[in-house]
Amino acid sequence: MAPQEPDVVDRGRYGTPANPWDDPRWRSAALSWIESRLAARGSRPTGPRRVRLRPWSVLVRTTVDGRGPVWFKAAPPAGAFEAGLTAALAGWVPDQVLAPLAVDTRRGWSLLPDGGALFRDVRDDGPPGPRAWEEPLRQYAETQRALVPYAARIGELGVPDGRAGALPGLFDRLVEANGALDGAEKERLRAARPRLVEWCAELSETGIGDSLDHSDLHDGQFFAPKEGRYTFFDWGDALVGHPFSSLLVPLRTARERYGAEVLPRLRDAYLEPWTDAGRRTPVELRRAVDLACRLAAIGRALSWGRLFAGPSEGAAESAYWLRELFAEPPVPARKTG
């Protein structure tokens, strides 16, 4: 057998923070697990490994018997629910997600097939500009609607609780524990808390069932394996909560690329499946989007506590999102005129 070529390791801009890949025992166990899971499927890894190390994940790409790549992902302890969630989603919404080849729910490990081209790589090959976002957002909304009956079971998998009733308490804990906020900033945030409570109460009354909130749905978080079809993955920032909170990140991404004027159309493409053939009005749903996108900042702040190096390493990013919670407005998605 030819010797294994050296790994190609990408640490991005994060240098060498604490990462389990750098522990030889952990690395050996992970590679052995990959080999054993592939062997169970009659395959074996070949060629060089490409390793991407980030404070929130270890990602290893390896080819299999010359037939294409597979991907190993390890989540930090606070995000270990992702492995079990990924497997469960493959059973509940198999046509909308990337189904794992194997998972280890105790260790938070997943082995995934290649999903094809990322949306960000083919985004502008079809309909011009921001219109390319409309169909994936609609399909993502359909996925969330299908998952509403499973909200309780998703929570039982360890996915954090981001429901409207839980958000004020979560906000309190995040503000208190954040070392990147000085005393004056914490006082300003606490003083604004009554507004947060009012938003949560209003959002709870919208009549939209809780579902899975991806919480980081940018253009590198779903595949476009063929025209008109999209598959969603990377659930490490997920929450159980109001589904419309998922719009925060894609609308911000589209605004940065195309400008704020495109947001009403993209918002309404996402909302179309939620109108229930006219039983809900667009005006009611748009107000819910405004509320959910504001409150989604709490979920983004929470996600920065899911790092290998510990919550303190993400304090600055978490503080940014806590400040964004009371920005005016976080996503200018209202239709005008």
N, C-alpha and C positions, 0 to 999 in steps of 0.2 A: 504494500500500500504506500502511495506517495505521501510524504510528510505534509501535514497541514500547513497551508500558507499562513503567514503572520496576520493577525487581526488588524483591520483598519478601524481605528478608534476616533470618534468625533465627540469632543467634549463641548463644542459650541463656544459660547462666550463665558462659560461658567467655570473654567479652569479645573481645579481638582477638589471640589467640595466632597464631603462624605458620600461615598457611593459604594454599594455592596460589590459591584464588579471588581473593585480593587482588592477585595478579600479573596485570596486564592482558593480558600475552601468553599466560599459561596459560589465563586465562578465555576469551580469544578463540579459542584452539585447541579448548578443550572445547566451546564453543557451536557452532563450525564442525563439529566431529565429530558432535554431536547432529543438526544440520541435515542433514549428508550421509547419516547412517545412516537418518534418517527419509525423506529423498528417495529412497533406494534402495528403500524400501518404498512409495513413492508417496504420502507424507504430508509435512506441514510443521508446525512448531510455530506456535501462535497463542496470543494472550492473554498475561497477565503470567506471569513466572517466579517461583516461590517457592523460595527457596534456604535450606537449613539447613546451617550450618557448625558442625562439631564438630572437636575435635583429631584424631579418628580417621576422618573422612570429609567429603566434600562431597556433598550431596544436592540435586538440582535437579528440581523438579516443573514440568512445562509441559504445557499442553493441546495436542492434535493435531487440527487441522482441525475443532475443535468436537466431536470424538467422545469425548473423555475424556482423562485425563492419562497421561503416561509419566514415567518417573523415570530420571534420570542419577545414577550413583554413581561417585565417584572415591575410591579407597583410597590410603593412604600407601604408600610403597615397601615397607615391611615387611609390608604386607597386600595387596600387588598380586596375590598368588595368587588372591584372591577372584574376579576376573573369569573366569579359566580354570576354576576350580572350579565356579562357577555354571553355565557352559556345559556342563561335563562332567556335572554332576548332571542337567541337563535331558535328557541322552541316556540316563543309567543308570536314573534313577527319575523319569520325566517326570510322573507323576501326583501326586507328593508335593512338588514344588518349583516355584518360580517360574522359568519359562524366559525367558532374556534375549532381547531383540530384536536386540542386537548386543553384542559385547565387544571390547575392545582389551587383550589380555593383557599386552603390553609396558608399557603405561601404567597398568594396573589400573583401567580404565574399563568400566562396564557401562551399558547402556540397557535398562530393564526396563518391562514393561507394568504397569498397575495390577492389584493382586492382590485387590481387593475389600475387605471389612471386616476389620480386625484383630480377632484373638481378644479382646483386651482391651476392644474396643468392643461386643462381642456376648456376652461371657463369661457374663453372668447372665441372658440372655434365654431360655436353654433350661433344662436341668436346674439345680436350685437350688444355689447355693454351689459348694463345691469339686468336686462331681461333674462339673461342666462340664469339668474338666481331664482326666478319665479317658480319654475317647476320643482327644483329640489326643496324649496321651502314648503311648497304645497305637499309634496310627498312626506316631508318630515312631520308636518302637521297631521297627516293621515296616520303615520306611525304612532304619534303621541295619542291620538284618539283611540287607536286600537289597544293602547297600553293602560288606559284609564281603569279598566276592571282589575288590573294587576298592581295598582298602586300600593296596596298594603303588602303584597308579597315582595315587591321591590324593596320596601323598607325593611322587611325581614331578612333580606340579603345583606344588610348592613349599609345600604345607601343612606347618606345623611338626610335628616328631616328638614326640608326647606319649605314646608307648608306655611301658609300665611299666619296661622295661629302660633307657629313656633318661631317666627322671625324676630319679634321683639326680644325674646330671651336670648336668641342667638346673637343678635346685635349687641346686647349688653355684655355678653361673654367676650365677644371679639374686641370690643372697645376696651374693656378692662384689661385684657391680656396683651394688648398690642404695645410693644416697647418702642415702636417708631412714632407713636403719637405722644406729643408732650401734654402736660397737664391742661393747658389752655385749650388745645384741640379736643381733648376728651370732654371737657366741660361744654364746648360748643356742640359736640355731637349729642351729649346727653340732653342738652337743652332743646334740641330738635326732635327728640324721641317722640313727643306727642304727635307730630306729623306722621311719623312712621307708623304709629299705632292706628291712626285714622286710615292711612292707606291700606294697611293690612285688613282692617275691618271692612272697608269698601270692597277690596278685592275678594274677600271671602263671600260676599253677597252676589257675585257675578254669575253664579250658577255653573261655572266651568269646573268639572271634576279634576282633582289632582292627578298628575301623571308623572312621567319621567322628564326631567329637565336636563338636557345634555350639559348646559351651562358654559360651553366653550365651542359653539358651533361655527367656527370660521371655515374658510374655503379649503383648508387642509385636513378637515375632519370627516370628509365623506368622499366616496369614490364615484366615478362615472364610468362603470364598466362597459356600458353601451348606451347609445343615444336614447334619451328619455327615461333612463333608469338610474337610480342613485342608491347607494348603500352607505349606512352610517356606522361609525366606529369610534373608538377612543372615549370610553365612558368614565375616565378617572376623575373628572370634575363633577360628576352627575349628582343630582339631588332628586328627592321626591318633593314635588311642589306644583305650583301653578304652571301649566305648560307654556303659557305665553312668555314666561321669563326667559325662555330659550332664545327669544328674538333679540335680546340685548346685544350679543356679540355679532351675529350676522348683520344687523342693521348698522352697528358701528363700523364694521368692516366695509360694508357697501358705501357708507357715507364718506369714509376716508378715500375710497377709490373713485367714486363717481359724483359725490356731492349730496347734500341733504335733500335736494329736490326729487331724488329717486325713491326715497323711503316710503312715501304713502303707497306707491304701487307694489312694492315688495311686501310691505305689511299686509296689504289686502290680499295678495296672492297666498300668503300664509293663512290668513283668516278664512278664506273661502270654505275649507272643509268644516270649519266650526260654526258656520251659519245654520247648519241643519236644515238645508233647503228652505230658508226663509223664516224658520222659527225663532231665530235670533237676529237682531238688527245690526248692521255694520257699526252704527254709532255706539251701541252698547259694547261691542267687542273692541272698538278702538280705544275707548276709555280704559278697558281692562288691560290693553297693551301698554298704555302709558303707565299704569300702576305697576304692572308686572315687571316692566323694564327698569323702573326705578328700583324696585325691591330686589331685582336680580343682582344688584351690586353686592348685597349681603352674601349671596352664594359665591360670587367671585372672590370676595374677601376670605370666605371660609376655605376655598380651594387652595389657597397659599399656605395652609397649615398641613397639607399632605405632601411633605417632602422627606426624603431620606435623612436630611441633616437636621430635621426638627422644625417646629413651627416658627421659631425665632428667625430662621433664615429667610422666611417669606414675609416678615413683618412690614417691610417698606411697601411691598406690592399690596398686601392686605390693607394697609392704611390708605393707599391710593383709592381703593374701591370703597372704603368706608366714607371717604370724603365725597366721592362721586355720587353716593346715595342721595345727597341733598343738592346736587347740581341742578340748574334750571335750564332746560330739562335734560336728562341724560341722553335721551334719543328724541330728536324733534320729529316725531312720526305722525303728528296729527295732520289730517287733510285740511287744507285751507280753501277758502273761496266757496 
